Amino acid sequence: MTAAAEYPSAIEKLPQEEGGYYVVRFPNIPGCLGVGDTGEEAQADAREALAACLDALKAIDRPPPPPSARAT
């Protein structure tokens, strides 16, 4: 299982006046997000962003926050 599969995420479509992009956020890791013209692009970007965020935490010897439980 990849780290992205462990962390819950939320996707939203911004209004046209804010660019109309899709944004994926990880509630457990503030500031870590993915953006794209489509939901699929945003999700792919989010997976890369999450990996980079977790690598950055590791590089400074900070443990990543634990993933919260997914809603069922």
N, C-alpha and C positions, 0 to 999 in steps of 0.2 A: 504494500500500500504506500502511495506517495504522500508526502506532507500535505499537498493540496487536497488530497482526499480526506485528510483528518480534520482540517480546519473548515468550519462552516463559513459560507460566504453569502452575501446579499447582492443582487443585481438590480440596477434601476436604469431607466432611460431618462436622461435629462431633457427638460423642455427645449424646444427649438431655440428660444432666446438665450439659452445657456449652451448651445452647440448641438443639441440633439444626440449626443454621444451616449453609449451605454457605459456604465461604471460598475465594476465589481469591487466590493469592499469586504475585508475580513474583520469582523467585530473584535476578535482577540488580538489583532495586530493593527492598532491605529496608524493611519498614514500609509498602509500597504494597500494598494489598489491597482486594478487593471482598467484600461480604457480601450474602447474600440467603436468603429462605425456600426458594428452588428454585435449582438449578444455573444456570438461565437468568438469574434475577434477579441472582445473584452475578456471572455473567460480564458482564452489562450494567453493573453497579456497578463492576466491575474495570476495564472500558474507560474509564469516566469518571474513576476514581481514577488510572489510569495517565496519562491526559492531564493531570490536575491536577498529578501528581508531576513530570512532564516540564516543564510550564509553570513550576512553582515553581523547578526547577533553572535553567531559562533566565533567570528573573527575577533570580536572584542570580549570573548569569554562570558557572554551573558546568556543564560538559558532562555530558550524561547518560552513564551507564555503557553500554558497548556490549552489545548483546544477545548472549547465548550461543547457540551452535548448537543447533538443535532436534534431538532424538533422532529417528532414522528407523526 
